[in-house]
Amino acid sequence: MGRLRRWYAWWVRHAPRLRDILYVGFSLLTIVLQTTSGGGGWDMKDWYVLGAGVVASVALFWRRRFPVVVTAIGVLAMLTAGLVVPMGLALLTLAIRRRDLVLAILGLSAYAAYVLNIWSEGGGFWVSVFSGPFLIGSWIAAGAYIGARRDLMVSLRDRAERAEAERELRSEQARLGERARIAQEMHDVLAHKVSLIALHAGGLEVNPAVGPDKVEGSARLIRETARQAMEDLREVLGVLRSDVSVDGADLTPVPQAADLERLVMASRDAGVSVAGEFTLPDDVPISIGRTVYRVVQESLTNVHKHARGASTEVLVYGDRGDGVTVRVTNVRPVAAGSLLPGAGAGLVGLRERVQLAGGRLSTGPTPEGGWRVEGWLPWPDNRESAEPVHVDEGER
């Protein structure tokens, strides 16, 4: 089997040149047979036919590189010496390579050369007129079929390679999208609770003289928040192993607008002065409620990290047909520095989430030195979704 593979590889590598040699040899054989078929002595015409045949046959060695020139030499050999085989092989090669106006012109020239040669030799003129199309057409038809089949195979191979490349590209894009989705979901679930833990620990660090009751209470809150973070992490990782949803809608936990009070209360327990006002109907869609929750959660997380101790106001209101507005504003922070590092990826993902829901999000400093995050989400009367409005604001 290995020897057969080596022979096949050798044949594939040298097949074009071997075919050239076979073409030249077959053409020379027909020339020798044609010149020796007379049986008499050799005259100048026989020598001319032999010389023209050798030239036209040897030219076939370059038939793939210069098909037009080789075909023209074959037509000239047909016109002056009546050599059909070199012209036919050249036409075959030309038809394989190209099927255009050049092939039509040289095909008609070959037909004219065939008819004129037969007529000049005293043969049947009308016989050559009617037999020429079959003879010339056979060479051209065979070459056109081979060329079309090769072009089809090349096209199918290119299409298969392109489909394979596109499949790998889609697979890579799916992997990148899944990574981004996991990162965004992990950030949404864990960043807020980790910031609460850091806020509690920072309070104990800056107030080491607090009583045992305060230390015990803060430790209890830290333990409970860490346990909730671990439970959320376990749930997210468990669902990520089997989630088949397109946009991650099956990921848990799924927060809603009704959880906003609990979210604000957790920040209050961490020592942040948060005032919340929520005026939303009870029939808020789950998708809108989840997005509103994420906006408030990310905004409070940034307050914990970058503006600890700053008074914050959370305002959420809206109704069917008017949309839902969520606004989180904090005053200028007193303490400098951040409890946790931040790369700004939270607001980037939050902006994408809001825009995918058809809404808009703006972030930026307030004139008093604080920070404001304001978003709007459509809540139409019917099932139609509003067109997304893209707002380019500064990232926090």
C-alpha positions, 0 to 999 in steps of 0.5 A: 500500500505504501508503494502504491501511494508513492507511485501515485504521488509520483504520478500526480507530480509528473503527470503534466510533463508525461502527458506532454511527452505522450502528446509529442510522441503520438504526433510524431508517430502519426507524422512518420506513418503519414510520410512513409505511407506513399511507398515511393521515394522521398521528394521535397514535399515529403521532406517538407511534411516531415519537417513541418510535422516535427516542428508542429509535434515538438511545439506540443511540448509547450501546449499548456504554456502557450496554447494559442501559439501552438494552435496557430502552428498546428493550423499552419501545418494543416494548411501547408502540409495536411497534418491533422493530428498536431492541429487536433491535439493543439485545439484539444488543449486550447479548448481545455484552457479557454472557451472564448472568442479566441477558440472560435476564431482558431476553430474556424481557421482550422476548419478553413485550413482543412478545407483548403488543404483538401481542395488544393490536393485535389480531394473532394471539396464538398466532402471536406466542407461537410466532414470538417465540422465533425473532425474539428468539432470533435477535438474542440468538443472533447477539450471543452468537456474536459475543461468544463469538468476541470473547472467544475471540480476546481469550483467544487473544491474551492467551494468546499474549502470556502465552506470549511473556512466559513464553518471554522470562522463561525465556530470561532465566532461562536466560541468568542461570543460564548466567552463574552457571554460568560464573562458578562454574566459572571460580571453581572452576578458576582461583581456586585456581591464582591463589591459589597464584601469589599465595602464591608471589609473596608468599613471594618478597616477604617473603623478598627475601634468599633464595638464587638456587636458592629464587628459581629454584624459586619462579619455576618453580612460578609459571610452571607454575601459571600455565601450568596456569591458562591451560590450564584456562581454555582448556579451560573456555572451549572447552567452554562454547561447545559445552556442552549439559549441564543442570548443567554436567557436561560442563565440563572439567576434571572432577576426581575424588577421586583428585586430592586428593593432587595438590591438597594437594601443590600447596599444600605446594609453595606453602609451606602446611603441609597434612596430608591423610588420605584414606580413601575406596574406589576406587569413589567415584562421579564426581559425589561425587568431583568435589564433594569435590574442589571442597570441598577446593579452595575451602577451600584457596583460602580458606586461601591468601587469608585464612590464609597460613602457617596449618597446615591439616588435610584429612580425607576419609573415608566409605563406601557407605551412610554417605556421605562426610565432608570436613573442612578445618581451619586454625589461627589465621593468623599473618599479617594481611590477604589476598593476594587480595580475596574476596567470599564468592561461593566458599562460596555456590556451594560450598554450592549445589553440595553441597546439589544433591548432597543433602548439607550444608555448614557453615562457621565459626570454631573455638574456637581462632581458626581456620576449619573447613569441613565437608561431608557427601555421601550415598553410598547403597547403591542408586540413590536419592538422599538428601533434601537437608538445608539448613544455614544457617551463616555464610559466610566 
